[in-house]
Amino acid sequence: MQKTTFTVADYLLTRLKQLNVTEVFQIPGDYVKHFTQALEHFDGVNAIGCINELDAGYAADAYGRTRGMGAVSLQYGVSTFIALNAVGGSYVERSPVVVISATPGADARQITKMYDVLYHHSTGNLAADQEVYDQVTVACETLSTSAGAAEKIDNLLIAALTHKRPVFIECYKEVWGEPCLPPPDTRLEPIIPKSEPLALENAVTAAWAQITQAKKNPIIFAGVEVLRHGLSPLLQELIDVSGFLYTTTSLGKTVLDEGGDKFIGTYSDQASIQSVLDVVSDADCFLTLGTIITDDYLWFIENNYANMVLATTELIRVGYFIYEGVTMKDFMEALIARFKAQGKPYPLEVKAPPQPPYPDPWAANSDPRWNDRPDVITYNRFFQYTMKYLTDNNLLNQIVWTFGISSAMYVATNAYGLFQNSFLASAAWQIIGYETGAASGAQLGSGKRAFTVAGDGGFMMVCQSLSTLARNKLNAVIFVMSNGVYAIEQVYVDLNAFKPGPEHKFDTFDILPKWDYLALAQAFGAKGYRVTTVDELVNLLPQLESLTDVPALVEVVIPEKDLPQQMYRLGIE
């Protein structure tokens, strides 16, 4: 029978479709059935069935980073609580995700009131989901009726667009299926706040004074908010008019296409290549734009707080002075205008130091214990040969990388030449396992092939995501760096464990069980591969290109005690 009623679920799905959200990641549930049934038959928005809540949450997060907004549908209580970790990462790292759920309806609430019944999946506090999600979203709504639903849904989505952060909506069980007319006939846009003119003028004048009084050439330190809010063209214009060198945080890596004579490489504290460290340590003024300063950058902030001109969506600061009522966009535009009006403050044209020639930076950072064993795969050799293959075959513009927090992520920050928004990492929230769950969302959101590099511990946390990839015929590649330990955890627990000899042992809690990855790939419907030498890796990479509708799981066997020098330097700080 053809559906004739336009419901609250249809209204939300229509709005999502207008915002180019053509996939919704979902976990089924009885409370949310009216939404999931509407999604199943809605033209233009596909349901992506996921295996568990973290799988769905990480996927929606990556989709939001690449498409501009993501959405995930969850069951009440037992689902929403599990997914909270993923949504927390979306909140911290500025990914707009719409979290969709349902709650016991009016009938259940009346029965609870009359008979003191505890409904399934409930803590007893029927408002618990909204109260919890209020901590990791910019707007929350619980709809008890379809009256006013359209306006409330619109306001939620506008908040997500404006702040580039998650929002939460749940309905009483029956409300998703209630009528909601008429369908929307307008488009939603983010709210673009304007700066207070005098505050903006004061901020830019103070920033200009700081820039022109610096004794050495300032550099631009760009972060992820520039990318999320569509300000990358302004960043490029500011680089061009100022002539300044620029770097990015790990989270902000690929805020622009990497290249040109102004990009020095990614600054990831002591995991950085030496030329990046030299430029950063030598500068005495930092034009810091859209950058989330995490504890990865403690040395930087402790030594350069007074030298920073900081502009984010939350704060404009010049040295020790804070300017309220000024937006990052207006600040960047006004600073560009100041450069155009007054010219570059430094007469010399400064160029970024050359990138270390291949095989560096990888060869220089590989664990020196393997220098006489060129066949052994190390973290650095993996990227050395994989990046060479992708670069030589002009494939970098066809892939999107995903990383959780791992040794591999820090090593990968040394990569150069990646394309805009092709490096997705849990570099601030630092979730172990994000990368594998994110693969489906990254690929569906970007239209590019996901290249995921996971530690074996991280992969074990969400290995079921491989089934989601297979189910949806996505040819993502999951590389598992297989050393049998939580290496990144051990670095910060006791670096001495990496020393040779049986007397130096990993802590028991950092030792992982042994898995048969080839059998696992077969069980989940993926293609499985195992490489133990550099030659095997090099020979495999071209074979992966032939896979079109099936994911690949590649076990990359590395020594248990392989310690990339990037991680060694971070560990001894």
N, C-alpha and C positions, 0 to 999 in steps of 0.2 A: 504494500500500500504506500502510495506516495505521501511524503511528509508535507503537511500544509501549515503547521504552526512554526513561527519564527520565535525561538526561545532565547533565554538568557545565554545559554551555551553558544547558540548561533551568533548572537551579538558579539561575544568575545572573540569567537573564531573569525568573524568578518573583520573585526578590527585588527586581529593578528595578521590576517592575509593582506590587508591594506599596508601593513608595516613590513611586508616581505618576509614574514615568518610563515614559511610553507611546510614546516615540520614541527610537530610537538612531541617531545619525548615523554613516555608515559609508563606508569605502573598502575595496573587495574585495581579496583576496589569497589565494594558495594555502595558505599556512601557517594562516591563520585561517578556512579554508573551513568547518570543522565548526561554528564559532560562527555565521558568517553564514548558513549553510544552516538552522540551528536558528532564527535570528532571522527568516528569511524566512517561516517557517510557524508562528511562535509567536503564539498568540491573545492579543491585548491589548497587544502591543508592536510598533510599526511600524518597519520599516527605512526610513531616509531616506537615499537614495543621494546622495552629494555628489560634486562634480567634482574637488576636490583636498583635500589634507590640512588646509590652513589653513582652507578653507571649512568642513570638518567640525569642526575644533577650535574655531573661533570660534563656530560654531552651537551646539555642545555647551556652551560656556562661557555663552552668553546664555541657553540653556535652563536651565542650572543656576541662574543668577541669578534667573530668573523662576519656575521650578517647584520649586526647592529641591534638585534634583540633576539632572545631565546625564550622558550617556554617549556615548562615541565608540569605534567599532571600527576598528582599523587593521592594516595589514600590517606584518610584522616589518621592522625596520631602515629601509628606504627610506621607509616611511610614518611610522613613529614619530618618526624624526629630523626630518622636515619639520614634524610637528605639535607638536614640542617648544616652539616659540615661543608657540603658542596656549595650551598647558598652563602654560607659565611665567606667562602673564598670569592664568590661573585661580588659580594658587598665590598670586601677589602680591595679587590683588584679591578673594580669598576666594570663589571659585566652586567648589562641590563637583562635580567631573567624574570619572567612572569611565572610565579609559583601558583599553581591552580589546585584547589582541593575542595573538599566538602566536609560537612560536619553533621552530626545527628540532627534530624529535622524537627519540625514543630511537634509532631506526634510523639517522638521519642522524648523530647524535653518535657512534655506534659506527663508522660508515664513516669519519668524520673522524678518529677515533682510530687506525683501522687504516691508512688510506691518505693521511692529511693532506689531505683534500679541503676546499676552501673552498666552502661552500654559498652560493647566491645570496642577496643582500641582507645578507650577514653581513660584519662587519669582520674576522672571524677570532676575535673574542672573543664567544662565544655568550651571555655575560652582559651584553653592552654595553648593551642596551636598559634592563634593570633598573638598571644602574649609572648611566646618564644620568638616568633618570626619578626616581631616588632624590633628585636635587637639587631637584625641583619637585613633589614629592608628600609626603603625610604617611604613606603606607604603600605598600609594593611587595611583590608576590608573584610567583614563578615556580612554577607547579605542574607537577611532573614525573609526577604520578600523581593519580588521582581519590581515592585514600585521603586522608581529611582535608580534601578540597576544600571541603566545605560550611562547615566551621568557619573556614577561611581566608578564604573569600569573605565570610562574615558579619563577620569582624573588619575586613576592608578597608572594607566599607560603613559599619560603625559608626564607623570612623576618619574617613571622609568626612563623615558626619553630625555628628560631634562637633566637628571642626575647621573645617568648611565650606571644605575644600580638596581638591584632586584626590588620587586614588589610582590605582595602576597594577597591572594583573593581566595576566600572560601565561601561557599553558599550552604545554607541549610539544604539537606539532601534533595528535597523536592524542587528547590528554586531553580537549579540549572535547567530543569525541564519546563519551567513556566513561561508563558508568552512574554515577549519583550519587543514591542513594536513602537515605532517603525524601525526598519533597518537603518544603519547610519548612512548618511549621504554627504558627510563632510570628512575631511582628512585631519588626523591629529598631528600636531606639531609640538616640539619642545618649547617650553617657556624660555625665552632668551632675555635674561635680566640685563639692564643697562647700568653702567657705573654712574656714581655721583660725580659730576664733572670736575669739581674742585679737588676731590679726593684722588681722582685719576690723574689730574695734572700734577698734584703733589707727589704721587707715587712715581710717575715717570720722570719728573725732575730729579727726585732723589736717586733713582736708578741710574739716570744719565750721569749724575755727578760721581756715583760710585764707579761706573764703567770708565769714565774719562780720567779719573784720578788714580786708577790702578797703574802700577809701575810695569806690569807685564801684560801681554795680551790676554783678555778674558776668554773664557770658553763657555759654550752653551752646553748645559747638562739637561737633556730632554727626557721626559718620562711618559708613562702610559696614558695619562689624562689628555695629552695632546692628540694622541691617536683616537681615543674613545670619543672625544668631542668634535672630531672632524677638523682639527686645527693644524693638521700636518702641512697643508699648503702655506699657512701663515708661518710655521716654523721654517719651512724652506725659504720663504721670502726674507725672514729675519736673518738667516744664515747668509743669504746672498747680499743683503744690503749692509750687513755689519762686517762681513769677511771673517767672522770668528770661526774657529774650529768648534766641532761639537762631538759630544759623546752621548750615550744613553745609559740608563740603568738596565739591569738584566730584565726586569719586568717590561721596560719600555723598548727593548730591543726590537728593531724593525719598525720603529715609528715612522721612518722613511725608508725608501730603498737604500740599501747600504752601498756606499761608493762615493766617488768624487774626491776632490782634493781638500775637503773640510772634515770628513768623518775620520776620527782617529781610531775608531773601534769601540766596543762596548766596555764600559767601566763596571767591573764586578769586584771591586776591592782587590784583594791580593790574588784573586783568580784571573785578573786581567793580564794581558801581555805587557811586557816591560815598557814598550813605547807609550802605551796608554797610561801606565802608572807614572811615567816620567812627565808627561804633559800635565796630568792632573796635579801632581805634587808641585809642579813649577808655576802653576797659574795662581793668581791672587785675586781673581774676581770670577764668580760663577753665575751666569745667567741661567737660573734653574727653573725650568718650565714644565709644569704638569707632572712633577716628579714626586713619588711617594718615597720618603726617606725611611727605610727600614733599618733594623740593627745590622744588616749586611754593610751598612755605610756609617758605622759609628766613628771610624777614624776620620772619614770625610767631614761629618757634621761637627765633630769635636774640634777639628783643626781649621774649619772654614766657615763656621757659623756667621761670623762678622763679615765675611767676604761674599756672602750670598745675596743675590737678588732673586727672590723666590716668588713664583707666581703659580698658584694652583687654583682649583675650583673652590677651595675653602679659605685661602689666605693669600694676601700679597704682603711680602716683607722685604724690606731693603735694610740690610744690616740688622740692627736691633729694633727698627721702626716698623710697625704694622699699620697698614692702611686698609680701613674697612670701607665697604661699599664699592669695591673695585673688582671687576671680573677679569679672569685670565685672558679672555678673548680681546676685550677692550684694551687691556694693558699691552698685549702683544701688538695690536694694531697701532696704538699710540707710540710705542717704542719704534716700530718700523717708520712711522711718519717722522719721528725725531731724527732717525738716521738719514732719511731722505732729505730732510731740511738742513741738517748740520754736517752731514758727511761722516765718513768713518773717522773715529778718533785716533786711529793709528795709521801712519802713512805706508807702512810695509805690508805687502801681501803675504799672509802667513798660510803655509800649506801643511797639511797633516803629515806627520812622519810616515814614510812608506811602510806598508805592511810587511812583516817578515816573509821572505820568499818561501814558497812551498819547498820542503815539507814542513817548515815552521808555520805557525807556532806549535804544531803538534809534536814534531820530533824533539824540540827543545824541552817540552813539558812531559814527555813520556817518562815513566818510572825508569831511572838509569839502570836498575838491576837487569833490565831486559835488553840492554844495548848489544850484547853478544848473541841475542836470540831474536833476529829480525822476523822469524816466523810467528812469534807469540803476539796475539792480539791484546792490546792494552786499551784503556779508555781513549787515549790520545790517538793511537793508531787506528782505532775504529773511525774516528772523525777524519783523520788524515786521508784515509783511502775512500771513505764514503763521500766526503766533500769533493775530492778530486774527481770521482766518477760523475757526480751530479753536475759539477762545474764544466767538465770536459764535454758532457753530453747535453748541455744547455737545459737541464732539468730543474734547476733551482726555482724557476718561476712557475713550476707546475706542482710544487709540493708545499705543505704546511707542516711545520715541526710541532710536536707537542711534548712537553716535559713536566713531570712532577718535580718535587725537590729530590735531587739525587746528585751523586758525583758527576754523572753524565751531563746534567744541566749546567753546572758550573764550567765544565770543560767546553761545552757547546757555545758558551758566551764568547769564546775566542773566534768563532766562525765569522767570516767576513764575506760580504757580497750577497746576503739574503735579501729577499724582496719584502716590500711593505706588508706588515701584519702577517708574516709567515712564521713567527716564532712565538708560540703560546706556552707560557710556563707559569707554574704556581710559585713564583719567585718571592712573593710577599707573604701570602697565607701559608705557603710551604707545605702542601699536602703530599704525602707519599702515596703514590698510586693515581694521582690526577691524570697523568698522561694517557693511560690506556682507556679510561672512561671517556676522556676528551676526544679520542680519535674520531668517533662517529660524528660528533657535533662539528668538529673542525672540518671534516671532509664534506659533510652535507652543507655546512654554512658557507664555506669558501668555494666549493666546486673544485678544489684541488685535492690531490692525493695526500692523505695523512702519513707522515713518517714519524713514528713514535719511538722514543728511546726510553726504556724503562729499566730501573734496577730490578733484579729478580724479586726483592722484597716488596717493592711497589706493585709489580705485576701480580704477585700472589694475592694482594689485597682485593683486586678487582678483575681477576683473570676472566670472569664470566663476560666481561665486555667484549671479549673476542667472539662470543656467540652472537652478540648484537650486531657486530660487523658482518659476520657470516649470514645472519638472517636477512640483513638488508643489502647483501651482495655488494659490499664496499671493499675495494681492493687496498685498504690501508695496510701498511707494513708495521708490525710491532717487533722492534729489536729488543730483546731481553739481555741485558748485560749480566751474564750468569757467572757469579763468583761464590754463591752460596752464603753470602753474609749481607747484613745491613752495613755496607761500607761507610756511608756518609754518617751514620749514627756513631760508628766506632771511631771515626776521625775526631769527633767532639767528646767522646767518652775517654779514650786513651789512645793517643797516636802511636804509642810504643808498640801496640799490638801488630802494627804493620812491619816491624823489624823482622829480619830473617831469624830462623831458629825456632825450635819447638818450645823454648821457654817463653816466647812472646805469643800469647794466645788472645784470641778475640773473647770478649765477654760472652757468656753462654746465651744471654738474651739477644745477641746480635748474630747468632748462627741460625741459618735457615734450613728447613728440610729439603731433601733432594727431590726434584720433580722430573718426570719424563715429559719434556715439553713436546716432543714429536707425537706422543700418544695423546697429549692434551689437545694439540692442534687438530688431530683427527677426530677426537670426540666432539669438538666444538664446530667442526665443519670448515676448518681453515687448512691452508697448506703449511706444513711444518718443515723447518730446515734447521740444521745445526752446523755451525762453523767453528773450527778450533784453531785455524791458522789464518794468517793474512792472505795467503793465496786462495784459500777456500772462500773467504769473504769477497775478495776481488772477483772471483769467478761467479759468485752467486748474484752479485748486484745486477748484472745485465739480465739474468734469468727472471728477476722479480718484475721486470718491465712487461713480461708477457701475461701477467695476471690481470684480468680485467674485472671480474665479478666475484672474486673470492679474496679474503684477507690472507696475509702471510704472517706467520709467527716464526721469528728467527732467533734461535738461542745462540748468542755470541759468547763463547766460552773464554773467560779471562782469568788470570791467576787470582786466587783468593786475596793475596796481599798486594795486588797492584795498587799503587798509590800515585795517582796523577799529581804532578807538581803543583797544579792549581789548588788541589785540596790540601796538599802538604802545607802550602803557604797560608791557607786559611786556618788550618788546624793549629799552627804554631803562633798565631797572633795573640 
